Amino acid sequence: MKLIYDSRPTSPRYPHGYWYACTGDGKYDAAGPDPLTAITRLLQVLEEALK
């Protein structure tokens, strides 16, 4: 898993930047306002993919 911080204010939802979590192969990804949210969202995406 990769965890990346982008400090650019990309939208009103992320005025101070956002955290981006993705699998090493780039197949699944998720973003959030903090690292824990991004990782949690990525785990939810992976869980759905396994169903």
N, C-alpha and C positions, 0 to 999 in steps of 0.2 A: 504494500500500500504506500502511496505517496500522499503527503500532506503539504499543500502549498498555500502561502498567504499572498494575496494580491491586494495591495494597499490603495489601488485606484477606486474612487467612489463611483461604482458602476450604475447605481440606481438608488432611489429613495429607500429601498429595502436594505441596502448595504451602503450607507453613507460614509462609513469609515473603512471600506474595503470588505473582503470576505475571505473565508477559508475554503479551500477546495480539496476534497479527498477523492482519490481515484485508485483503482486497482493497478497493479504494475503493468498489465497489458493494455490499459486504457479502455477496456471494454465497459466498465461501470464507473460512474462518478456521481458526486453529490457536493453541494455547497452549503455553507451556513455562516452565520455571523461570528462564530467562535469555533475552535478546533473540535470540541466535544460534539457540538451539533452536527458539524460536517461528517465526522466519523460515524455518529449514530445514524444519520441519514444514509450513509453509504452501506452500513450494515443492514438497514431496512431494505435497501435496493437489492442487496445480495440475497437476503432471505426470500424476497419475492421471486427472484430469478431461480431459486432452488425448488420452488413449488411446482 
